[in-house]
Amino acid sequence: MTRRSVPLAAVRRRPRQVSATDQASEARETDRQTHNQTQSGTTTFVATPRTRYSFVPVYLLVAAAAIAVHLPSLQGDFVFDDARGVVANPDVRLDTSWSDLWAHDFWGTPMTAARSHKSYRPLTVATFKLNNLLAGMAPAGFHWGNVLLHTVASLMMARLAWHLFDRDRLPAAVTALLFAVHPIHTEAVCNIVGRAEILAGILYLTALLVVLNKTWSWPLQVLCVALCAICSMLAKEQGITALGTAAALAICLQANWTTEGSPLGLLLKSMLQQRVRNLVVSLAAIGVLSLLVRVQLNAQQAPIFNANEVPAAFATGFTKWATMNYYIVVNLQLLVLPLNLCHDWSHETIPLLESPLDPRFGALMLVYGVAIVGVLWLLLRPWSAISCNQEQQLQKRRLHMVTLLGLAALVLPFLPASNLFFPVGFVIAERVLYLPSIGLCLLAGVAARWLSTRLGPRGILLLASLVFLAMAAQSVQRSFDWQTDYSLHLAGHRTHPANSKIAINLGQLMSQAAQQETNVTRRAELLDEAERLFRDRLSASASDASAHLNLGTLLQNRGQYEEALQVLTQGLEKKDSTRTSLRIVTAIATLYYQQQDYAQAKPYFELAMQVGLGKVFSSRRASTTR
């Protein structure tokens, strides 16, 4: 007699104390569902009243946690990129047309302009404009919008996990709570422009929930998934990867994980099923078409970045390859162990990896080796068919399926931001890890279920509680850091003192704070600290004209005119951008003017006018020739 294979969801976890009559009734119902479902290999689940409402307390806890850890941001100001993306964005103002944002990039610049960042996110900008319409330009209204949207995303994550883990509360709760309080999300939530990631995440999760609805026809599923993915892409470019993750989910759901063979073989067989084949091919075609349209929006122009934004992109050979790949390791570390978080990872934050003898290269090879071996083991490990009474093995195979899906959800959304295929303008941006964290949280749920069989209920509860408390505490701290530009840069400099951009910006913020400080002692302390930061930067990079400009301006404000003039003159000799040179010339002219040395000031004012007019004319000439 051959054993009948059954889908994973056919086996249910029974209460600890069940009468014999109930057991017999449940067994008959299980056999009936087994017979009906085995033919198609689907993983449907008929919820009972007990299972339907047993997860409600987890939903409430997830919502409360998502709001609580980000409450400090509600008292925050417009910080970091908010100044350009929200405050100075013409498309956010109410006196501009709603249609304009469909022709502009995320920062309000026409997509056809050479200076455009080429980031096309009209759906996100539309929510900023709506925010302004409903609550004005007060920062609190924008912050409330981000926090509430993240709460919605966390609840959707809970719903997805509840289905994927077959109503198993432990892994589903771990997945959702980790997503709600993960510190890597603080940039996306507390930085208003991070709303792009949250909106993309909501639509991304919606696409996955659509795939889970097996009652819909495949054309309707394709239509809804495509609509969600395209809207997600219009919120943030990474959102288009929802098509790939949705296809992976459909394949995993269709595979009959109780039959004999390897997981790879089961996945390939499931792709031959007509429904899955039609869905995957349709989503792939829509994805290719969407990417072609998106590329056309760039007007055959690539965004312009400099070596300070992505140092490895301007390196060559081994250094470029190794450093770019090491960036991936750092991103993975931030997801798994979110320490040393920072708002700006440019400049010298991560030194170039120039030699195979660098210990970081060994770490890179180790991570890649473990990843390759792990994926091969997951895909190729053979197993034999099992019967319906072997619940423990069925649970393992269900977790196996979620593991594969979690890896897909971790990798696919990260690829567009990995710098491997094209430069994206940043070394690391914590906000872009919002979507990949969905996969990480699913893997954490799998790990929680695996550990629960070894640590017991109390052990896993204690471990999970410690992890959540640590994550939540760091998220709260980062929410405080994101309240103002000053606190943000202070935290960034404390974490990564080698980053010259953060040091210079912090010095400028200290100088500005000193001008408004009424306490003489405190004012002197701020100026002294700003001067120290500028001098440290000057000693670290004597060729940086901006360091001369900042130090010279500070010395000028402190009345140290002779030293200020010396520093500014040295900066003028450095080869730097026209903008920096213009500011240095203007600062020298102003310094002479303040000393009433008009004869010395005049040629510098004239030079400033020549440089400024030349910059304007060259800009206009470039725009007319394109």
Secondary structure, 3 states (H helix, E strand, C coil): CCCCCCCHHHCCCCCCCCCHHHHHHHHHHHHHHHHHHHCCCCCCCCCCHHHHHCCHHHHHHHHHHHHHCCHHHHHCCCCCCHHHHHHCCHHHCCCCCHHHHHCECCCCCECCCCCCCCCCCHHHHHHHHHHHHHHCCCHHHHHHHHHHHHHHHHHHHHHHHHHHCCCCHHHHHHHHHHHHHCHHHHHHHHCHHHHHHHHHHHHHHHHHHHHHCCCCCHHHHHHHHHHHHHHHHHHCHHHHHHHHHHHHHHHHHHCCCCCCECHHHHHHHHHCCHHHHHHHHHHHHHHHHHHHHHHHCCCCCCCCCCCCCCHHHHCCHHHHHHHHHHHHHHHHHHHHCCCCCCCCCCCCCCCCCCCCCCHHHHHHHHHHHHHHHHHHHHHHCCECCCCCCCHHHHHHHHHHHHHHHHHHHHHCCCHHHCCCCCCCCCCCCHHHHCCCHHHHHHHHHHHHHHHHHHHHHHHHHHHHHHHHHHHHHHHHHHHHHCCCHHHHHHHHHHHCCCCHHHHHHHHHHHHHHHHHCCCHHHHHHHHHHHHHHHHHHHHHCCCCHHHHHHHHHHHHHCCCHHHHHHHHHHHHCCCCCHHHHHHHHHHHHHHHHHCCCHHHHHHHHHHHHHHHHHHHHHHHHHHHHC
